Amino acid sequence: MPAMEVKEYCNQLADRAVAAGRKLMTTPGSVRAAALRLIAQRLVDNAAAITAANALDADAATKSGMAGAMLERLKLDDKRVAAMAESVRQIADQVDPIGQVIEGQVRPNGLRLQKIRVPIGVVLFIYESRPNVTSDAAALCIKSGNAIILRGGKEAIHSNTAIVKVIRAALAEAKIDGDAVQLVETTDRAAITELLRMEGRIDLCIPRGGESLIRAVVEQARIPVIKHYTGNCHVYVDASADPKMAVDICVNAKAQRPSVCNAAETLLFHRDHVKSGLMNKTLDALAAKNVEVRGDEATRALFPAAKAADEKDWYTEYVDLIVAVKVVDSLDDAVHHINHYGSKHTDAIVTADVKSADRFVNEIDAANVFVNCSTRLSDGGEYGLGAEIGISTDKLHARGPMGAADLTTYKWVGYGNGQLRS
């Protein structure tokens, strides 16, 4: 598509989104919830068309050499479409965030002030490979009264087109402007650049994908961006950890689904567990799940099958059946390692010591900090949000899994009876 055509196309997308968003923000919550339930049903009704479109993407991806985690993320089947629909239903059933009074007060002069949740406006969502998040993102924006422009990767263009077609038809059926949900139908990367420059029309960008994608978005954007670069998550096995719990958590955090951002990438063991047998038992359990271990010197001495870890490994998000393992002397050492190398996504401690748990929670700088549970629980669905549009590791506006309420901002509303400034 020629540059001028791309520019005009993107301008039209943004203009339609602004217009649809203004109508959606005043649409009653009951109407938006009913529309979401209809979308969920129509996704199920059209599962055959969605999976057929996905088969085209999966076939093209396989021929292009895509494999492993990326291909697994791309594929849809009837079960995954049903899960998509269920996620939309859960979002529909949540309390409407729009109009919620966050706080209120009456000033000495009688002025009644309220801080009220309102939609952000127009959200640009840029993502890779996973077509199931198309419906999640659209549903969260509808629930929160925002229009959304979806820009998926070219590897999922047929899948995303089919899903958005179903969503827009359901919105029209529910008497809601279908332009509240739009897909960027060109795979030309110039479209991303144009959309990221649209200050005053697009209010927020949320990129979800690999680190290179997110950094490219941040470098080009003239609009606010909420992001996380990597999911370098840790599990620290403290000296007092329950042995069975520690093994179960480490194996689940790493191997249950290694291709996602909340999978553990580094395991830290207190030095006591070199002799206790817990560390060896954990590494044997991981090896049984075909996990490759990359360890420091103490780890390799205990577990000869481990490869040598270098400095880069402590920073790496593998999204694969690979884990970095290190022996530490104390909780202080574990906290220092995590805060130095971690990505501020999700970090966990396994411990029976309440003081150690409290210190870990207070001293780890991350969006999600867990005690005695798997990092895999760091997820919008697990948090009762229905779904998430992303997990933010930023410190402003939103942090952690972002649900519908996190796609709102607020306004101050004052009610008076003639008050004046003196």
VOPAGU-2260 file (C-alpha; in pm, 1 decimal, decimal comma):
REM VOPAGU-2260
SITE   aa  ch    i         X         Y         Z
SITE  MET   A    0       0,0       0,0       0,0
SITE  PRO   A    1     150,0     339,9    -101,2
SITE  ALA   A    2     251,8     569,4     184,9
SITE  MET   A    3     -24,8     822,6     124,2
SITE  GLU   A    4    -286,0     547,6     114,2
SITE  VAL   A    5    -155,8     404,2     442,3
SITE  LYS   A    6    -174,8     747,1     602,9
SITE  GLU   A    7    -530,5     807,1     483,1
SITE  TYR   A    8    -638,1     456,6     583,1
SITE  CYS   A    9    -503,2     506,9     935,7
SITE  ASN   A   10    -666,8     849,6     963,1
SITE  GLN   A   11    -999,7     691,8     875,3
SITE  LEU   A   12    -951,8     415,2    1133,1
SITE  ALA   A   13    -876,4     671,1    1402,9
SITE  ASP   A   14   -1165,5     901,0    1310,0
SITE  ARG   A   15   -1413,2     613,8    1315,8
SITE  ALA   A   16   -1274,4     491,7    1647,8
SITE  VAL   A   17   -1308,4     835,1    1807,5
SITE  ALA   A   18   -1669,5     866,8    1690,1
SITE  ALA   A   19   -1760,6     514,2    1802,7
SITE  GLY   A   20   -1580,6     559,9    2134,4
SITE  ARG   A   21   -1778,4     873,2    2216,9
SITE  LYS   A   22   -2101,5     682,1    2169,3
SITE  LEU   A   23   -1979,1     376,2    2357,6
SITE  MET   A   24   -1873,8     572,9    2666,0
SITE  THR   A   25   -2235,1     682,5    2720,4
SITE  THR   A   26   -2386,6     342,2    2639,4
SITE  PRO   A   27   -2538,1     189,8    2955,6
SITE  GLY   A   28   -2337,8     -84,2    3121,7
SITE  SER   A   29   -2626,9    -327,4    3086,2
SITE  VAL   A   30   -2625,0    -278,6    2708,9
SITE  ARG   A   31   -2248,7    -328,4    2685,7
SITE  ALA   A   32   -2273,0    -643,6    2900,0
SITE  ALA   A   33   -2553,4    -782,5    2682,0
SITE  ALA   A   34   -2343,6    -713,9    2372,3
SITE  LEU   A   35   -2053,0    -906,6    2524,1
SITE  ARG   A   36   -2273,9   -1205,6    2598,5
SITE  LEU   A   37   -2392,7   -1197,1    2238,9
SITE  ILE   A   38   -2031,0   -1181,7    2116,3
SITE  ALA   A   39   -1950,5   -1488,1    2327,9
SITE  GLN   A   40   -2237,5   -1682,6    2175,1
SITE  ARG   A   41   -2150,0   -1577,0    1821,2
SITE  LEU   A   42   -1789,1   -1687,3    1868,5
SITE  VAL   A   43   -1915,9   -2035,1    1951,2
SITE  ASP   A   44   -2167,9   -2024,9    1664,9
SITE  ASN   A   45   -1890,0   -1934,8    1420,1
SITE  ALA   A   46   -1618,9   -2162,5    1558,5
SITE  ALA   A   47   -1591,8   -2354,3    1229,9
SITE  ALA   A   48   -1523,9   -2038,9    1028,8
SITE  ILE   A   49   -1272,7   -1913,1    1286,5
SITE  THR   A   50   -1078,1   -2240,4    1301,3
SITE  ALA   A   51   -1081,5   -2268,6     920,7
SITE  ALA   A   52    -928,1   -1920,6     894,7
SITE  ASN   A   53    -677,2   -2013,9    1162,5
SITE  ALA   A   54    -577,8   -2324,4     967,2
SITE  LEU   A   55    -472,1   -2098,2     680,3
SITE  ASP   A   56    -248,9   -1900,2     915,7
SITE  ALA   A   57    -105,9   -2210,9    1081,9
SITE  ASP   A   58     -29,2   -2372,4     746,0
SITE  ALA   A   59     145,6   -2059,0     617,7
SITE  ALA   A   60     338,9   -2024,0     943,2
SITE  THR   A   61     455,1   -2384,7     933,1
SITE  LYS   A   62     573,0   -2344,5     572,7
SITE  SER   A   63     762,3   -2028,6     668,8
SITE  GLY   A   64     950,4   -2218,3     939,9
SITE  MET   A   65     758,0   -2113,0    1249,3
SITE  ALA   A   66     772,2   -2377,0    1519,8
SITE  GLY   A   67     768,5   -2431,5    1893,9
SITE  ALA   A   68     613,6   -2175,2    2125,5
SITE  MET   A   69     519,1   -1925,7    1853,5
SITE  LEU   A   70     330,9   -2185,5    1648,1
SITE  GLU   A   71     160,6   -2319,5    1960,4
SITE  ARG   A   72      40,1   -1968,0    2045,2
SITE  LEU   A   73     -97,3   -1919,3    1694,7
SITE  LYS   A   74    -318,2   -2227,9    1671,2
SITE  LEU   A   75    -689,2   -2232,3    1752,7
SITE  ASP   A   76    -924,6   -2527,3    1784,3
SITE  ASP   A   77   -1283,1   -2565,5    1903,5
SITE  LYS   A   78   -1168,2   -2590,2    2264,8
SITE  ARG   A   79    -972,5   -2265,4    2244,1
SITE  VAL   A   80   -1258,8   -2085,1    2072,5
SITE  ALA   A   81   -1489,7   -2204,3    2351,1
SITE  ALA   A   82   -1237,7   -2071,9    2604,3
SITE  MET   A   83   -1233,3   -1737,6    2421,4
SITE  ALA   A   84   -1612,5   -1721,5    2446,9
SITE  GLU   A   85   -1606,3   -1810,6    2815,9
SITE  SER   A   86   -1354,4   -1535,0    2882,0
SITE  VAL   A   87   -1585,0   -1283,2    2712,6
SITE  ARG   A   88   -1877,6   -1406,2    2925,3
SITE  GLN   A   89   -1674,4   -1360,7    3242,2
SITE  ILE   A   90   -1591,3   -1004,0    3143,0
SITE  ALA   A   91   -1959,1    -939,0    3070,1
SITE  ASP   A   92   -2054,3   -1056,1    3419,5
SITE  GLN   A   93   -1813,3    -823,9    3598,9
SITE  VAL   A   94   -1918,3    -504,2    3772,6
SITE  ASP   A   95   -1925,2    -214,7    3528,7
SITE  PRO   A   96   -1622,9       6,7    3608,1
SITE  ILE   A   97   -1762,4     315,4    3433,3
SITE  GLY   A   98   -1912,5     567,5    3671,2
SITE  GLN   A   99   -1768,3     406,3    3982,7
SITE  VAL   A  100   -1689,9     662,3    4253,3
SITE  ILE   A  101   -1325,9     604,4    4347,0
SITE  GLU   A  102   -1338,4     855,0    4630,9
SITE  GLY   A  103   -1549,8    1146,7    4742,7
SITE  GLN   A  104   -1554,0    1424,4    4996,7
SITE  VAL   A  105   -1743,0    1734,9    5099,1
SITE  ARG   A  106   -1522,4    2042,6    5137,2
SITE  PRO   A  107   -1568,4    2291,6    5422,7
SITE  ASN   A  108   -1737,9    2530,0    5179,4
SITE  GLY   A  109   -2002,4    2266,7    5097,9
SITE  LEU   A  110   -1854,8    2168,7    4757,6
SITE  ARG   A  111   -1914,3    1797,2    4701,2
SITE  LEU   A  112   -1627,4    1636,6    4508,5
SITE  GLN   A  113   -1614,2    1292,0    4349,5
SITE  LYS   A  114   -1338,9    1111,2    4159,3
SITE  ILE   A  115   -1521,2     898,3    3899,0
SITE  ARG   A  116   -1397,9     625,0    3664,2
SITE  VAL   A  117   -1429,9     710,1    3295,4
SITE  PRO   A  118   -1307,3     541,3    2974,0
SITE  ILE   A  119    -962,7     627,7    2841,5
SITE  GLY   A  120   -1101,2     679,4    2489,3
SITE  VAL   A  121    -932,6     501,5    2198,1
SITE  VAL   A  122    -688,0     217,2    2264,5
SITE  LEU   A  123    -438,7      91,0    2006,4
SITE  PHE   A  124    -350,5    -272,0    2075,4
SITE  ILE   A  125     -47,2    -412,0    1890,7
SITE  TYR   A  126      21,7    -781,6    1936,7
SITE  GLU   A  127     177,8   -1091,4    1786,9
SITE  SER   A  128      73,0   -1444,3    1702,4
SITE  ARG   A  129    -201,0   -1510,7    1960,9
SITE  PRO   A  130    -542,7   -1464,2    1793,1
SITE  ASN   A  131    -727,0   -1565,2    2110,9
SITE  VAL   A  132    -630,3   -1232,0    2268,8
SITE  THR   A  133    -820,0   -1050,9    1990,7
SITE  SER   A  134   -1150,5   -1125,2    2159,8
SITE  ASP   A  135   -1007,4   -1064,9    2508,0
SITE  ALA   A  136    -881,7    -718,7    2417,6
SITE  ALA   A  137   -1199,7    -623,9    2234,2
SITE  ALA   A  138   -1418,7    -743,8    2522,4
SITE  LEU   A  139   -1217,5    -557,9    2785,3
SITE  CYS   A  140   -1239,3    -236,5    2586,5
SITE  ILE   A  141   -1615,0    -272,3    2530,5
SITE  LYS   A  142   -1661,8    -339,8    2902,7
SITE  SER   A  143   -1461,2     -29,4    2991,0
SITE  GLY   A  144   -1630,5     190,6    2730,0
SITE  ASN   A  145   -1325,0     227,5    2504,9
SITE  ALA   A  146   -1295,4     194,6    2130,5
SITE  ILE   A  147   -1011,0     -30,2    2020,6
SITE  ILE   A  148    -794,5     -52,6    1709,3
SITE  LEU   A  149    -638,9    -399,1    1682,6
SITE  ARG   A  150    -314,4    -453,6    1496,8
SITE  GLY   A  151    -219,6    -821,2    1506,2
SITE  GLY   A  152      77,3    -983,8    1337,0
SITE  LYS   A  153      67,4   -1084,1     972,7
SITE  GLU   A  154     101,9   -1449,1    1080,4
SITE  ALA   A  155    -252,2   -1433,5    1226,6
SITE  ILE   A  156    -424,1   -1206,3     974,3
SITE  HIS   A  157    -685,2   -1461,3     861,1
SITE  SER   A  158    -769,7   -1562,5    1219,2
SITE  ASN   A  159    -796,2   -1205,3    1344,1
SITE  THR   A  160   -1007,4   -1101,4    1047,0
SITE  ALA   A  161   -1253,2   -1384,4    1112,7
SITE  ILE   A  162   -1275,8   -1308,2    1485,2
SITE  VAL   A  163   -1324,5    -933,1    1438,1
SITE  LYS   A  164   -1589,1    -998,3    1171,7
SITE  VAL   A  165   -1787,7   -1197,9    1428,4
SITE  ILE   A  166   -1742,0    -931,6    1696,8
SITE  ARG   A  167   -1848,3    -644,5    1472,2
SITE  ALA   A  168   -2155,0    -832,5    1350,9
SITE  ALA   A  169   -2255,7    -905,2    1711,1
SITE  LEU   A  170   -2209,0    -538,7    1804,3
SITE  ALA   A  171   -2434,4    -432,8    1516,8
SITE  GLU   A  172   -2689,2    -690,8    1632,1
SITE  ALA   A  173   -2673,1    -532,6    1978,8
SITE  LYS   A  174   -2722,9    -182,2    1829,6
SITE  ILE   A  175   -2367,9     -70,8    1911,8
SITE  ASP   A  176   -2145,5      95,9    1653,4
SITE  GLY   A  177   -1920,5    -177,5    1512,9
SITE  ASP   A  178   -1638,0      74,3    1470,4
SITE  ALA   A  179   -1580,5      44,7    1843,6
SITE  VAL   A  180   -1374,2    -260,4    1739,6
SITE  GLN   A  181   -1160,5    -227,0    1426,1
SITE  LEU   A  182    -881,3    -439,7    1285,9
SITE  VAL   A  183    -592,0    -293,1    1091,4
SITE  GLU   A  184    -636,2    -500,8     778,8
SITE  THR   A  185    -306,7    -409,8     614,6
SITE  THR   A  186       9,5    -587,9     727,1
SITE  ASP   A  187     218,4    -289,9     609,9
SITE  ARG   A  188     432,7    -186,3     908,7
SITE  ALA   A  189     399,8     176,0     804,7
SITE  ALA   A  190      48,0     162,6     948,4
SITE  ILE   A  191     189,6     110,8    1297,9
SITE  THR   A  192     408,4     418,9    1262,7
SITE  GLU   A  193     114,3     630,2    1149,0
SITE  LEU   A  194    -113,1     513,4    1431,2
SITE  LEU   A  195     154,5     571,1    1695,5
SITE  ARG   A  196     173,2     936,3    1590,9
SITE  MET   A  197    -194,9    1012,0    1636,1
SITE  GLU   A  198    -185,5    1233,0    1941,9
SITE  GLY   A  199    -529,4    1367,4    2026,4
SITE  ARG   A  200    -713,9    1081,0    1861,3
SITE  ILE   A  201    -555,0     762,7    1995,4
SITE  ASP   A  202    -518,8     790,7    2371,3
SITE  LEU   A  203    -314,4     484,7    2463,2
SITE  CYS   A  204    -110,0     207,4    2303,4
SITE  ILE   A  205     -63,2    -136,1    2459,5
SITE  PRO   A  206     191,2    -355,0    2278,9
SITE  ARG   A  207     194,2    -726,6    2360,6
SITE  GLY   A  208     459,1    -948,7    2213,3
SITE  GLY   A  209     834,6    -994,0    2198,6
SITE  GLU   A  210    1081,3    -743,9    2339,4
SITE  SER   A  211    1186,8    -621,5    1994,6
SITE  LEU   A  212     826,2    -535,9    1904,4
SITE  ILE   A  213     766,6    -348,1    2228,8
SITE  ARG   A  214    1090,9    -150,6    2206,5
SITE  ALA   A  215    1012,5     -53,9    1846,1
SITE  VAL   A  216     669,3      71,6    1954,7
SITE  VAL   A  217     813,2     275,8    2242,0
SITE  GLU   A  218    1076,8     432,3    2016,7
SITE  GLN   A  219     817,2     544,5    1759,9
SITE  ALA   A  220     526,5     641,3    1982,5
SITE  ARG   A  221     402,7     993,7    2039,9
SITE  ILE   A  222     115,9     859,7    2249,5
SITE  PRO   A  223     135,2     696,2    2595,7
SITE  VAL   A  224     244,7     329,9    2597,4
SITE  ILE   A  225     183,2      71,3    2870,8
SITE  LYS   A  226     415,9    -223,4    2837,3
SITE  HIS   A  227     635,4    -497,9    2968,2
SITE  TYR   A  228     952,8    -582,8    2781,4
SITE  THR   A  229    1018,3    -934,8    2911,7
SITE  GLY   A  230     887,9   -1186,1    3161,7
SITE  ASN   A  231    1208,0   -1289,4    3337,6
SITE  CYS   A  232    1032,9   -1446,0    3637,9
SITE  HIS   A  233    1202,2   -1606,7    3938,9
SITE  VAL   A  234    1129,5   -1862,6    4207,2
SITE  TYR   A  235    1346,3   -1850,2    4521,5
SITE  VAL   A  236    1346,3   -2166,2    4735,4
SITE  ASP   A  237    1419,3   -2043,5    5087,3
SITE  ALA   A  238    1601,6   -2245,5    5353,5
SITE  SER   A  239    1273,5   -2331,2    5530,4
SITE  ALA   A  240    1079,2   -2432,1    5217,8
SITE  ASP   A  241     851,7   -2736,2    5231,3
SITE  PRO   A  242    1025,2   -2989,4    5001,7
SITE  LYS   A  243     719,1   -3119,7    4816,5
SITE  MET   A  244     573,1   -2771,0    4774,4
SITE  ALA   A  245     903,8   -2641,7    4640,8
SITE  VAL   A  246     934,5   -2916,4    4378,9
SITE  ASP   A  247     573,4   -2879,5    4268,4
SITE  ILE   A  248     593,4   -2500,3    4239,6
SITE  CYS   A  249     925,0   -2498,6    4052,0
SITE  VAL   A  250     809,9   -2761,3    3801,8
SITE  ASN   A  251     472,6   -2592,2    3745,5
SITE  ALA   A  252     624,6   -2244,8    3714,4
SITE  LYS   A  253     874,4   -2360,7    3451,1
SITE  ALA   A  254     720,8   -2652,7    3265,2
SITE  GLN   A  255     340,7   -2622,9    3278,0
SITE  ARG   A  256     345,7   -2381,0    2982,7
SITE  PRO   A  257     695,6   -2247,3    2910,9
SITE  SER   A  258     592,1   -2028,3    2616,3
SITE  VAL   A  259     419,4   -1760,7    2825,0
SITE  CYS   A  260     551,1   -1452,6    3002,6
SITE  ASN   A  261     466,4   -1571,0    3355,3
SITE  ALA   A  262     668,4   -1893,1    3330,0
SITE  ALA   A  263     971,4   -1900,4    3559,6
SITE  GLU   A  264    1305,4   -1851,6    3386,5
SITE  THR   A  265    1538,8   -1860,8    3688,5
SITE  LEU   A  266    1534,6   -2074,5    4003,1
SITE  LEU   A  267    1733,8   -1967,8    4308,1
SITE  PHE   A  268    1805,7   -2221,3    4583,8
SITE  HIS   A  269    1928,8   -2146,0    4934,6
SITE  ARG   A  270    2263,6   -2316,1    4986,6
SITE  ASP   A  271    2115,2   -2546,5    5253,2
SITE  HIS   A  272    1931,5   -2732,0    4977,1
SITE  VAL   A  273    2252,6   -2846,7    4811,0
SITE  LYS   A  274    2290,8   -3090,2    5102,1
SITE  SER   A  275    1922,9   -3141,6    5186,6
SITE  GLY   A  276    1851,9   -3316,1    4856,6
SITE  LEU   A  277    1568,1   -3076,4    4767,0
SITE  MET   A  278    1763,2   -2903,4    4492,9
SITE  ASN   A  279    1863,6   -3231,5    4328,7
SITE  LYS   A  280    1508,6   -3363,1    4353,3
SITE  THR   A  281    1376,8   -3046,5    4185,8
SITE  LEU   A  282    1628,3   -3058,1    3902,3
SITE  ASP   A  283    1557,0   -3429,3    3843,7
SITE  ALA   A  284    1184,9   -3347,6    3823,0
SITE  LEU   A  285    1254,3   -3071,6    3570,9
SITE  ALA   A  286    1478,4   -3299,9    3364,2
SITE  ALA   A  287    1192,1   -3550,3    3353,3
SITE  LYS   A  288     989,7   -3272,9    3185,5
SITE  ASN   A  289    1268,6   -3226,0    2926,8
SITE  VAL   A  290    1382,5   -2897,3    3080,6
SITE  GLU   A  291    1741,5   -2799,5    3002,7
SITE  VAL   A  292    1923,8   -2665,5    3309,6
SITE  ARG   A  293    2184,7   -2390,7    3283,9
SITE  GLY   A  294    2356,4   -2345,9    3617,1
SITE  ASP   A  295    2625,4   -2171,0    3812,7
SITE  GLU   A  296    2927,6   -2364,8    3940,0
SITE  ALA   A  297    2751,2   -2493,9    4252,0
SITE  THR   A  298    2457,1   -2617,0    4045,0
SITE  ARG   A  299    2679,4   -2797,9    3796,1
SITE  ALA   A  300    2873,0   -2966,2    4077,5
SITE  LEU   A  301    2546,3   -3104,3    4213,9
SITE  PHE   A  302    2378,4   -3172,7    3877,5
SITE  PRO   A  303    2641,6   -3262,6    3614,5
SITE  ALA   A  304    2385,7   -3260,3    3330,4
SITE  ALA   A  305    2352,8   -2882,6    3367,3
SITE  LYS   A  306    2517,5   -2658,4    3111,6
SITE  ALA   A  307    2721,1   -2359,9    3225,3
SITE  ALA   A  308    2520,0   -2041,1    3272,9
SITE  ASP   A  309    2681,1   -1713,2    3176,1
SITE  GLU   A  310    2587,7   -1354,5    3262,5
SITE  LYS   A  311    2340,4   -1335,3    2975,3
SITE  ASP   A  312    2140,6   -1630,1    3109,7
SITE  TRP   A  313    2041,0   -1441,9    3426,0
SITE  TYR   A  314    1872,3   -1176,2    3209,0
SITE  THR   A  315    1712,6   -1412,2    2956,8
SITE  GLU   A  316    1342,8   -1483,1    2900,9
SITE  TYR   A  317    1371,8   -1825,0    2737,3
SITE  VAL   A  318     999,6   -1891,7    2670,4
SITE  ASP   A  319    1116,7   -2248,7    2622,6
SITE  LEU   A  320    1202,2   -2560,5    2822,7
SITE  ILE   A  321    1521,5   -2402,0    2956,0
SITE  VAL   A  322    1584,5   -2272,2    3307,8
SITE  ALA   A  323    1874,1   -2090,6    3474,1
SITE  VAL   A  324    1962,1   -2214,4    3823,9
SITE  LYS   A  325    2176,6   -2052,7    4091,0
SITE  VAL   A  326    2269,8   -2129,3    4451,8
SITE  VAL   A  327    2253,3   -1831,8    4690,4
SITE  ASP   A  328    2372,9   -1792,5    5047,8
SITE  SER   A  329    2079,4   -1597,5    5187,7
SITE  LEU   A  330    1748,3   -1422,8    5130,9
SITE  ASP   A  331    1945,2   -1100,4    5088,0
SITE  ASP   A  332    2138,6   -1255,6    4799,9
SITE  ALA   A  333    1816,8   -1380,0    4637,8
SITE  VAL   A  334    1651,3   -1038,5    4662,9
SITE  HIS   A  335    1959,9    -868,3    4522,7
SITE  HIS   A  336    1978,3   -1110,7    4228,9
SITE  ILE   A  337    1609,3   -1073,9    4142,2
SITE  ASN   A  338    1604,7    -694,9    4165,4
SITE  HIS   A  339    1923,9    -673,1    3956,2
SITE  TYR   A  340    1842,0    -923,1    3680,2
SITE  GLY   A  341    1463,2    -945,8    3688,8
SITE  SER   A  342    1213,5    -775,9    3458,4
SITE  LYS   A  343     976,1    -667,6    3739,6
SITE  HIS   A  344     707,4    -905,3    3613,0
SITE  THR   A  345     646,9   -1188,4    3865,4
SITE  ASP   A  346     872,0   -1332,6    4135,1
SITE  ALA   A  347     793,4   -1595,0    4398,6
SITE  ILE   A  348     936,5   -1729,6    4722,2
SITE  VAL   A  349     878,9   -2077,3    4867,3
SITE  THR   A  350     920,5   -2055,6    5244,0
SITE  ALA   A  351     774,2   -2160,7    5578,2
SITE  ASP   A  352     922,3   -1855,7    5750,2
SITE  VAL   A  353     672,9   -1569,7    5785,1
SITE  LYS   A  354     948,3   -1311,7    5834,0
SITE  SER   A  355    1123,6   -1425,0    5516,0
SITE  ALA   A  356     794,2   -1408,3    5325,7
SITE  ASP   A  357     724,5   -1056,9    5453,2
SITE  ARG   A  358    1072,8    -935,3    5365,2
SITE  PHE   A  359    1049,0   -1085,2    5016,6
SITE  VAL   A  360     712,3    -919,3    4954,8
SITE  ASN   A  361     838,2    -582,7    5080,0
SITE  GLU   A  362    1178,6    -583,0    4912,7
SITE  ILE   A  363    1114,2    -732,7    4567,6
SITE  ASP   A  364    1041,4    -462,6    4307,9
SITE  ALA   A  365     792,8    -635,2    4076,9
SITE  ALA   A  366     436,3    -599,1    3955,9
SITE  ASN   A  367     345,4    -938,5    4107,2
SITE  VAL   A  368     510,8   -1092,4    4413,9
SITE  PHE   A  369     398,8   -1438,7    4528,5
SITE  VAL   A  370     448,2   -1646,0    4842,8
SITE  ASN   A  371     423,4   -2026,3    4817,2
SITE  CYS   A  372     253,8   -2040,9    4477,2
SITE  SER   A  373     350,3   -2067,4    4111,9
SITE  THR   A  374     436,0   -1765,8    3898,4
SITE  ARG   A  375     191,9   -1910,0    3644,3
SITE  LEU   A  376     -91,5   -1768,4    3858,1
SITE  SER   A  377       8,4   -1417,1    3752,0
SITE  ASP   A  378    -275,4   -1381,1    3505,7
SITE  GLY   A  379    -591,1   -1177,4    3458,5
SITE  GLY   A  380    -813,8   -1483,4    3450,4
SITE  GLU   A  381    -657,6   -1622,4    3769,3
SITE  TYR   A  382    -704,8   -1282,3    3934,5
SITE  GLY   A  383   -1075,8   -1286,7    3855,6
SITE  LEU   A  384   -1046,0   -1020,0    3585,3
SITE  GLY   A  385   -1195,3   -1249,6    3320,1
SITE  ALA   A  386    -899,6   -1178,3    3095,9
SITE  GLU   A  387    -620,5    -929,5    3058,8
SITE  ILE   A  388    -516,7    -698,2    2781,2
SITE  GLY   A  389    -159,7    -730,4    2903,0
SITE  ILE   A  390      61,1    -738,2    3210,4
SITE  SER   A  391     217,5    -403,1    3283,3
SITE  THR   A  392     556,9    -374,8    3451,2
SITE  ASP   A  393     534,7       4,8    3437,1
SITE  LYS   A  394     486,4     199,1    3758,1
SITE  LEU   A  395     248,1     463,6    3629,8
SITE  HIS   A  396    -125,3     417,9    3568,6
SITE  ALA   A  397    -140,6      37,6    3581,9
SITE  ARG   A  398      79,0    -244,2    3710,1
SITE  GLY   A  399      33,0    -619,3    3676,9
SITE  PRO   A  400    -249,7    -789,9    3483,1
SITE  MET   A  401    -472,9    -525,0    3327,2
SITE  GLY   A  402    -847,0    -586,5    3332,0
SITE  ALA   A  403   -1137,7    -359,8    3244,0
SITE  ALA   A  404   -1091,3    -127,2    3542,0
SITE  ASP   A  405    -727,9     -70,2    3439,1
SITE  LEU   A  406    -852,0      57,5    3102,2
SITE  THR   A  407   -1015,3     354,2    3272,9
SITE  THR   A  408    -892,4     688,2    3393,8
SITE  TYR   A  409   -1088,9     928,5    3612,7
SITE  LYS   A  410   -1235,0    1272,6    3622,4
SITE  TRP   A  411   -1308,0    1499,2    3916,4
SITE  VAL   A  412   -1670,3    1609,9    3939,1
SITE  GLY   A  413   -1774,5    1894,3    4167,3
SITE  TYR   A  414   -2132,2    1966,4    4283,6
SITE  GLY   A  415   -2192,0    2306,1    4435,9
SITE  ASN   A  416   -2467,3    2554,7    4516,7
SITE  GLY   A  417   -2302,4    2878,1    4416,0
SITE  GLN   A  418   -1957,2    2849,9    4576,0
SITE  LEU   A  419   -1697,6    3103,2    4458,0
SITE  ARG   A  420   -1318,9    3127,2    4498,5
SITE  SER   A  421   -1224,6    3398,4    4744,4
